[in-house]
Amino acid sequence: MIEFLQSWGYLGLFLGSFLASTVVPFSADALIIGMLMAGGKPWLCFILATTGNWLGGMTSYGIGWIGKWQWIEKWLHVKRETLEKQKVKVDKYGPYLGLLAWLPIVGDAFAIALGFYKTKPFQCAVYMLIGRAARFLVWMYVVPTLR
C-alpha cells in the first residue's frame, strides 16, 4: 500500500498521511521518509503530510464526537463506569492530549476520545496540528542527513 501511495507522488503523500491518521494501519512516517529520500521538496512534503495527517486526526475526532455512550456500552461492551473513569483522565489533560495524537496505536484512540468526550474542538485542533507538525518537521531535517 505504501509503494502504491508513493507512486502517486505528492497526492499519495497527502492521502496516505490522511488515512494513516485514522484507523487504517500504516505509517505516514514511512511515506514522508520515502518522498524525501526520493528527492521530494522538503517543505512541500512537510505541508502535505502535516495537513493530511491533521485532517485525518480531526476526522477521528469527529467520529468520536458523534459517538454515543449507549453505543460504546452496547457494541463494545464497555461499562459506563469505565467510560466515566476515562472521561476523568481525558478531562485532566484536556486538549493537550492532542499533542500526542500522532503517536502510533494510542494516537487514534486519543483523537477519538477527545471527540467522544466533547473536549474543546478548537484547542484540540490546534494541539493536534502542533504535534503532527513537530513530528514531520523532525523527519524533514533528519532524512537529508541519511542520504
C-alpha positions, -999 to 999 in steps of 0.1 A, spaced: 0 0 0 28 24 9 45 18 -25 12 25 -43 7 58 -25 43 68 -31 38 62 -68 11 89 -67 37 114 -56 26 144 -35 -11 134 -38 -2 100 -24 17 116 4 -13 137 13 -39 109 10 -17 84 28 -10 108 56 -47 114 60 -55 77 60 -26 68 84 -41 92 110 -74 74 110 -77 37 120 -60 25 88 -29 7 100 1 21 82 27 48 87 27 83 75 63 84 86 73 58 60 55 79 33 73 112 41 106 94 45 102 77 11 92 110 -5 121 129 10 146 101 1 133 101 -35 141 138 -37 107 154 -28 107 191 -20 111 191 18 87 220 26 60 207 3 63 172 18 61 188 53 30 208 44 12 180 26 20 153 52 11 176 81 -22 188 66 -33 153 55 -24 138 89 -40 166 108 -72 164 88 -73 126 93 -69 132 131 -97 157 130 -118 131 112 -111 106 140 -120 134 165 -153 139 146 -161 102 146 -156 103 184 -178 134 186 -208 117 170 -203 86 192 -229 78 219 -222 63 253 -250 38 247 -233 26 215 -200 20 233 -217 1 261 -238 -20 237 -214 -27 209 -180 -26 226 -193 -39 259 -176 -11 279 -193 -4 312 -204 31 319 -181 32 350 -151 26 327 -162 54 304 -166 77 334 -131 69 346 -117 75 312 -135 108 310 -119 119 342 -85 112 327 -93 129 294 -107 159 313 -75 161 334 -52 166 303 -79 181 280 -68 193 246 -31 188 255 -37 151 246 -39 164 210 -2 169 211 2 131 214 -25 122 189 2 114 163 16 85 183 13 50 167 -16 29 181 -27 51 210 -28 84 190 -60 74 172 -76 65 205 -66 99 219 -82 117 189 -114 97 192 -116 101 229 -111 138 227 -141 140 203 -161 115 222 -158 134 255 -165 167 236 -132 182 245 -128 218 233 -127 214 194 -106 245 185 -80 238 211 -78 201 203 -74 211 166 -45 235 174 -27 210 196 -32 181 172 -17 204 144 13 213 166 20 177 175 18 164 139 38 193 125 66 188 150 68 151 141 71 158 103 94 187 109 118 163 126 117 140 96 122 169 72 155 177 89 167 141 97 161 125 64 186 146 43 213 135 67 205 99 59 211 103 22 
